[in-house]
Amino acid sequence: MRKIKLIWNFRGPDAKQIAQHHETHLKEFAKTNKAEDWFTGVTEISDMYTMAYMVVKEENMNEFREALRPHRGQVYSQD
């Protein structure tokens, strides 16, 4: 089963802290909505650019995308 990585981009001097805070809300949303087989994370690209993400099953992607409005998405690969 394919998984989709929903991504939110944050830029600026506070990008890392904002992304970490956003990840907290993503976790709360998933738990409140009793989502299955998901996980979140934060990736710091540079001092001024950090991404928060949530990986979900492809079958649940539309529901999460509509509710959470990610900036972009991609097929998740563990490579």
Long-range contacts (C-beta under 8 A, 24 or more apart in sequence): 1-57, 1-58, 1-59, 2-57, 2-58, 2-75, 2-76, 3-37, 3-55, 3-56, 3-57, 3-58, 3-75, 3-76, 4-55, 4-56, 4-57, 4-58, 4-61, 4-73, 4-74, 4-75, 4-76, 5-53, 5-54, 5-55, 5-73, 5-74, 5-75, 5-76, 6-53, 6-54, 6-55, 6-56, 6-61, 6-64, 6-65, 6-68, 6-70, 6-73, 7-51, 7-52, 7-53, 7-70, 7-71, 7-72, 7-73, 7-74, 8-51, 8-52, 8-53, 8-70, 8-71, 9-49, 9-51, 9-71, 9-72, 10-49, 10-50, 10-51, 10-52, 11-48, 11-49, 12-48, 13-47, 13-48, 15-48, 15-49, 15-50, 16-42, 16-44, 16-50, 18-50, 19-44, 19-50, 19-51, 19-52, 20-52, 22-52, 23-52, 26-52, 26-54, 26-68, 29-67, 29-68, 30-54, 33-67, 35-60, 35-64, 36-60
